Structures are given as structure tokens and as C-alpha cells.
Amino acid sequence: MTVNIEDIDFVVIGSGPSGQKGAIQASKSKMKVAVIEAWEAGGSSLWTGTIPSKALREAILDLTNFRTKSFYATPSTLPEAAEISISDLNHRVNWVKQHLKDTLIRQLTKNRIELVRGRAKFTEDKLVEVIDEEGKRFRLFRPKRVLLTPGSRPKAPSSVPIDEKRIFTSTGLLDMDRVPKSMIVIGAGVIGSEYASMFSILGTKVTMIDKRPRILSFLDREMGSHLQISLEENRLRFMGSTGYQQIALKGDEVVVTLDDGTQLTAETVLVAAGREANVKGLNMEAVGLETNQWGYLDVDEHYRTKVDWIYAAGDVIGGPSLSSTSLVQGRLAALNALGGKINRHTQIYPFGIYTIPEISCIGKTEEELKRDGVPYEVGRAYYYEVSRSVITGSEAGLCKLIFDPKNLTILGAHIIGRGATELIHVAQVAISFNAKIDYFVQEVFNFPTFAEMYRIAALNGMNKLSTTMT
């Protein structure tokens, strides 16, 4: 069957965060836009990544009464982990996914953006074809511009017999049919740490293994230490500076053989070995595109690839690989593709890590400042010092502000505890507008709130200075 060529202004490949915002921006600029998605609307971020994992986290916190256990921790009020079924957890996760999918489709429809379900593939004559599940071409576009936002997928080491039944990637884990009694997590990065903390709250016996000496080693060391202590209090075991030789199925268990020959067994294993750009099958070589040595696409400061009519954003261009930055990248890439000259987003942005407890940070760590020989001072406020924390039963945590002792410039902020990913934006605004640490001392905060930790931390830091406040 002959498929006619359709001329179009803008084609977006992938409907994750960067693809969504890029498509809407192009539509707002009066372009005819089509989004090609090989999966469901929303991409992996909505179906197997950011959204379902955070929805699962909230379901676990609610169903275990984790946030109120300091007040009501009695056998009659707190469920046993075994009583919380996978269907209980999935009910919330599936509702959230469907709701956000419906919202996205309404947004695309409102902006006159066509969503095309199928696999995109470049052709030798600079066209983009769409292939159905049977491998047949059913649409053929001739776009003026293309925005590549295919996202990423879990890395699956070839030596590991991943079956998504007992040995999981983060994608398959969300389709698990039970709450396991034991789990070994390979990798103490963001994904591994988030899922490890969730399942330990459910009562699963969790062991984390990582070649690095500590959990989330890129964090400020003090934050990482607080996290590790919290996780170990929830029965999680961490084995740092440890690699594995083999992961094998044995009966109803999985056996992990460590580098020193020690063998660990568990009902399940999660392999959280990072992610890779999801470019397989795009046939990019047909238009002169290829990935770099790390498997990502190189782009310039305007998100343009070396092919002048193709732009890229999100996980496909490498770090930081956050949904938050991808949202911004997609919009900026579209603006540039339509003739703008807008540089990349600011390099000062927050990180949010949804472990239990959650962590968020912005700016420099103590270790980075020591390495660079930059003088600094630290102010701390502990959650147990704050009335709102005591009221809500969230006494574990820390707000840490790092600043220049001479000019009081805020160099970094690090928070671990309830609401950390929301609280960090106060520091983000302060840093963006060059506020000094004494700003937090001079201002009045609502009481009782978590945010007043900024004032407490600022006072703590300034009281360490040799000069006195006037």
C-alpha cells in the first residue's frame, strides 16, 4: 500500500516531559505539530519512571501509616507488610497514570497537536516514517524540523538473566505481582536507593550493593550519612565497596555471588545499573546522526544536533537526566528550532531524590568547596527543633545551609526530611536573586512551618562567625 508524504512543520519523537513541552511550544508558535509515540502518551516518565515510582511511594507511606507511626504505632492500627497487597499499591499507581494520561491527551488536543501511535524511523531521503506493531509503514512525514525526545531505558547487563519475574529492572519492577519477602538491589544510585527505601518500609528485607563506598555518593556526605542511618533503622542493609561476579536463578531464589566469593540469596533482585538513551530502531544513521562514546546525542548550546534540522532534549542528550530539566529543555529546544537563539537553562537547579526520607539539594557540597579551596561556613537546623515537625511526627531530618563567611553569599542548601523537595525552592529563589544568608534571619516565617528551618539554620551559621550581627 502506498503511503503519501505529509508535509509538516514540526515532528516530535517521544511524548515524555521534554517532548510534551516542545510540542506545545511549537503549537503556540502556530506550527503544525505531530508527536510520534511508540508506547502510551507520556512515555516512560509516565508509565515506568518518575510518575509511577512516586505514586508507589505515596501509596506505601499511606498504607503503612509510616508518617504517623510515632503517634499511633500499635499492632491494632499499623498493618503488617504482608497485609499490604500489590493490588493495594497498584490501585493508586494505575489511577494516577491514567489520570495524567487523560490530562496530557486533553492538552495535546487543545493545542491541535496530533498524537501518532507508532515507532518513528528516519529514512534516507530525510523523511520520518511511522511503523505499526506489525512492522508496516502507515504514515510518512516530511518535517521542516524534528525534536528528538525518545527518553531512556534501563541498562540491562548481558551477563544478568533478567526475566522481570525474579530479576528485575526498574521498568519490570512496577509490574511485580507480589510484595517480596527479600530483595537485593544492585546499585546505590537514585533509582536503586528510592526503590530500596520503599520496599524496606513495606517490610521487605533489603540488601543494597554498590561498588562505591556510600549510598548516593554524589550527595553532600552529611546528607548521605543521614540517609544511610535512616535506611538502616528501617532494616535495610548496605554493602559498599562491593561488586558482584554473577547473578543466577536457583530454584525459587536468586543467588548473587560477590567479588570476594560470598553468596547472597533473595526472593528478588533489582538491577539498577543506570539508564541508556532509547535510540534503538530510529535509524539515525540514515540522516547522519550517531551517539557519542557514552551513548547519547551531542547538542550545541541551542539543543541542535549536528544535523541542522534536528534538535534533541531530555535523557537522550545525557545528564542531568531529570524530568524537571527535561521539561525546560524541550521548550527551549522548540523555541530554538523555530528560529530563536536561547541558550541552555541555568546550571543552578535543584535535585530531588524521593527516598524515604526524601532529599533535595542545590548548589555546592562541603566536599566540592574543600576540594576547590573555597572558604565556607555551615548553618544547620534539625527537624526535631521545629514545632511543625514535632506536630506531624516527622522529627528525623536536617536543613543545611552553606555560605561564604565573608560576604554571606549562599553557596549551597541541602535538606533531608519530610517535604525536602518542596522546601528546597526557597533556597533556589534566594540563590537566584543573590540573597545573603542573613536574609533568612531578617524575614518573618509562618509558624509553625517546616520553612522556618531556614531561619534557624541561618542563625546557627551566623552565630559561628567571629563578627557579631548588628
N, C-alpha and C positions, 0 to 999 in steps of 0.2 A: 504494500500500500504506500502510495506517495504521500509524504508529509510536506506541506507547504512551509516555506520560510516566513516567519513572522518578524517584521522589523519592530524593535522596541528600544526605548531609551535606556532602561536600567534593569539589569538582571542581578538578583541577589541569590547566591548559592548557600543555603543554610538559613534556618529560621530561629537560631538561638538569640541570645541577648544582642550581639553586635549586628546580626542580620535584621532583626526586628527594627532596631533604631535606624539602621542605614536605609532600609526600605521606606520607613515612614518619613524620614528626612527628604529622601528623593521625591516622594509623592508630594510633600509640602512644597517642593520646588517645581511643581507642575509637570513632573516627569511621568511617563507611562512605565509602571513598575511591575515586575513579576518576581515572586520568591519561589525558588525551587527547593523542595524539602524531601529528602529520601525517606524520612521517617514520619513522625507526627509533628504538627505545628508546635513550635517551641524548642525542637531539637533535644539534644542530650541534657542540656541545662534543666529543662522542664521535666523530662521523663526519667532520667537515670542519674542526674548530677545534683546541682545546687538545690533545686526546689524540693524534690522528694527526700533528700537526706535531711534537710532542715525540718520538713514536715514530720519525718520519722522521729527526729529529736524531740520535737514538741509533744508528739504522742507519747513517747517514753516518759518524759518529765511529768505529764499529766496523769497517765495511767499508773505510774509508780508512786504518785504523790511525793515526788522527790523534793519539791520546793517547800513542802510543809512538814516534812518528816521530823524536823527539830521540835515541832509542837505536838504532832499527833502520831508519833511513831509507836503504835501499839499493834499487836498482832491482829486485832479486830478491825483496824482501819487501813492498814497497809497490805496490798495484795502481795502474794508470793510471786516471784518471777514466773514460775511455771503456770500461774493462773492467767498470765497475760499472753493471749494467743497472737499468732502472726496476723490473723484476720482482724483482731482488735487494732493492731498497729496499721495495717494496710487500709482499713476503712478511712482513716483520716488522710493518709498519704494519697489515696486514689481520689478522694473528694477534692483535695487541693489541686492536684494535677488537672483534673477535668475542669474545675472552675477557672483556672488560669488559662487553659487551652481555649475555653469558650471566650474569655476576655480578649485573648490575643486575636482570635479569628474576627471578633467584632471590630477590633482596632484596624485590622487589615482591610476589612470590608468597608469600614467608614472612610478609610483613606484611598479607596479604589485600587487596592493592591491585590493582584491575583496570586493566590496560593496554588502552586502546581505540585501535586504529589508525584514524585518520581526521582530517579537518580540522574543527576546532571553529569554531562560529559562533554569536554571540548572536542571539536573536530578540526581537521587540518585546514579547513577554509574559514577559520575564525568564527565558527558558529557554536552555539550551545544546544546540544540535543538533550531531550529528556526521555529516559528509558523506563518502561514499566516493569512490574515484577517478573514478567516472562522474558525480559531482555529485549523487548521490541521498542523501537523509537516511536513516540506518539506526538511529540512536539519538537519544533526546531526554531530556535530564536537567533536573530541577527542583532545583537545588542550594541549600542554605542559605548556603553560602559558596563563592567561587571564588578561586583563586590563579592569577593570570596570570603565566606564566613562558615566553613564546614565544621568548625569546632575541633574537638579532640576525642580520643577514646583511650581506655586503659591500656597500658603496655602489658602484654602477655608474654613472659619469657617462654621461649620454645621448649625449654627443658622441664617446664612445670605442666603436669597433666590437668589443666584447668577444665573442669566439667560443669561448672556453675551449679553443682549439686552438693558437693562437699568442699571443693576447692574453688573459691570464688574470686572474681574481680569485683570492683565496686559497682559495675553495671548489673551483674548477676545477683549480687547480694540483695538487691531490692526485690527480687523475685523469690527469695528464700521462703520455703514452705513451713518453717518452724523456727522457734527460738532455741538455738543450740545450747547445750549444757557447757560446752567448752569451745574456745576459738583461739587460734594462733594468728596473729596479724603480722605479716611481713612488711615492714616499712613504718617508720615513725614520723612520716611527713604529715601534711594536713589531712588528707583523706584517711590514712590509717589511724591517726590519732582521734579524729572525730568518731569514726565507727567503733573504735576500741572503747572509747569512753561511753558511748551509747549502750553497747551490749553489756558492759560491766555493770551499768545501772540496772539492767534487766535481770542481773543475777548470773549471767554467763561468766564462766571462768576464763579470763582473757590473759593471754601472754603476748607481749609485743617484742619483736626482734628487729634490731636495726644495726647496721654497721657503724653508725655514728654513736658517740658516747651518750647522747641525751635526746630526749623527745623534742621534736621541733627545734632543731639545733640552730636555726636562723633567728630565733627569738632572743630578746634580751635574756641573759642567763637567769636572772632572778625570776622572771616570768615563767621560764621553763621549769625551774625548780618548784615553784608553787604548783604548777600544773601536775608535775610528776607526783608530788606529795598527795594532792587531791585524788589522783587516779589510783594510787596505791592504797589510799584509805577506802576506796571502793573495790578493793580486792583485785585490782589489775596488777600484773607483774610485768616489769620492763627489763629486757636484757639488752643492754647497749654494747657497742663494740663487738657485735656478734653477727656473723654471716651464716649462711646455710649452704650445705653441699647438695642436698637433694630433698625434694618433696614428693612423697609417694603415697598412693592409696593402699591401705591394708585392711581388708575386711570392711567394717563399718567405721573405721577411723582413718585419719591422715597422719602419717609419720613424717616429721621434719628432722632431718639429720643436720646438726650444726657443724661448723667448721672444725670443732675440736672432737667430733665424733659422737657427741651427746645426742640422744634422740628424744624428741618431744612428741607426744601424741595428743590429738584433739579430735573432736567431732567434726570441726570445720576449720578451714584455713582461708583467710582473706589475703590475697596478694595485692598490696598497694604499692606497686613499683613505679608509680608515676604515670604520666599520660603522653600520648603522641598525637601529632597532627592527623586529622581524619581526611587524608587526601587520596587514599587508595581509590582507584577507579575513575578519577576525574580526567585522566588522560591529559595532564597539564603539559606534557612534552610536546603535544601537538601544536601548542601556541607559544612554545619557547620558555615555559616555566619549569623550575625544578626547586626542590627543597635544598636548604643548606646542610652543613655537616651534622647539625643537630636535629634535622628532620622537619624544620619549619621554613616558612616563606620569608624571605628578606623583603622589607619595605623601606621606603625613604621616610623622611620626617612628615610627609603628607599621606602616608599609608599606601603609596603607589608601589607596585611591584616593578620589576624591570621591563614588563610589558606595559606600555603606557596607557592602555585602556582597561587594565585590570588592577583593582585595588584589593586589599585584604585587611582583615581586622579580627580581633578575638584570639582564641587559643592557637589558631593556625600560624600566627606570627611569633609565637613563643611567649615568654614571661611578660608580665606577671601572671597571666592566665587566671584572672579573676573575673567573675561576672560583672562586678562593678566597673572595672576598667574597660571591659568589652563593650558595655553599653555606650560608653563615651567614645571609644574608638570607632564603633560602627557609624555613629552620627557624623563624626569628624571626617571619616573616610568618604562618606557620601557627599558631604559638602565639598571636599577637595575634588572628588570625581566629577562634580558638576561645575568646576571652574574656580573654586576657592583656593586659598593658599594658607590654610590653617595648620599650624604645627601640632605636634603630638600634645596630649594632655599633660598637665603638670606632673612632675616627678614626685611630688609630695602628696601622698594619698594614703588612706588607712587600709590596714589589713584586718579582716575579721575571720576568726577561727572558731567554729562552732563546736568545740569540745564541751564537756561538762566538767568544770565551769568553762564559760566562753572567754575568749581572749581577743583583744584588739589593740593595735599599736599604730603609731605614726611617727615618722622622724627617726632619729638616731638611737642606737642602743648604747649602753655603757661600754660594751666591748669595742664597738666601732670608734667611739671617741677616744678610748685608751690607745687603740691601735694608731690613730691619726695624731695623737699627742695634743688633743683639744682639752683644755681645762673645763671642768663642769662641776655642778653640784646637783644633788638629788633631794627631792621632797617626796614624802610618802604619806599616804592616808590608807589605813586599813578598813575594810568593810565593817569590822566589829566596832569601829569608833563612830559609825554613822547610824543615827536613830532609825532611818528608813530601812537599813539593812537588818537591824535587830527586829523591827516590826514584821518584816517579810520573811524572817528566818533564813536570811542569806548572809551569814556572818563571815564566810570564807571569801577572801579576795583582797586585792591590793590595787590602788591607783598610784602610779609612779610618774613624777614629772622630772625631766632632766633639763637643766638650764645653764646658761653662761653666768658664772658668779660675778662677772664684772658689769656686763650690760643688761643682765637679766633676760636675755633672749631665750625663748623656749626652744630647746633643741630636739626634744622627743617626749612622747607620752605613751605609757604602757599600762593597760588595765587588764586584770583578770578578775572575773566575778560576774555576778548577775547584771545583765544589761550592758556589758562592756562594749559590744558592737554599736550600741546607740550612744553611749556616753562619749566615745572617742571623738565624735563630731564636734564637741565643744572645743577640744584641743585643736582639731583641724581648722576651725574657724579662727581661733586665736593665732595659730601659726601663720595662716594665710594672710591675716591682717597685721602681722608683725607686733602683736600684743606682747607685753613683757609678763614675767611671772607674777609681778605684783598686781596685775590686772585682776587676778582671781581673788586677791586679798581685799581689794578696794570695792568689789562688786557685792551686791546682796543676792543670795541664792534662796529659792523657795526652801522652806523647811516643813517637814522632813523630806529630803530627796537624796537620791544617790549622787546627784551632780555636786552637792556641797563638798564632796571629797576633793574637788579641785581647790577649794579654799583651804581646806585642812592640809592638803599636800603642799600647796604654795607656802603657807605659813611655816610648815615643818622645814621646807627647804631654805626659806629666807632667814629663819632663826639660826641656821647653821653658819650664816655669813658673819664675817668679823665686824662688818659695819652694822649699825642699828637702823631700823626704819624710822623715818620721821613722819 
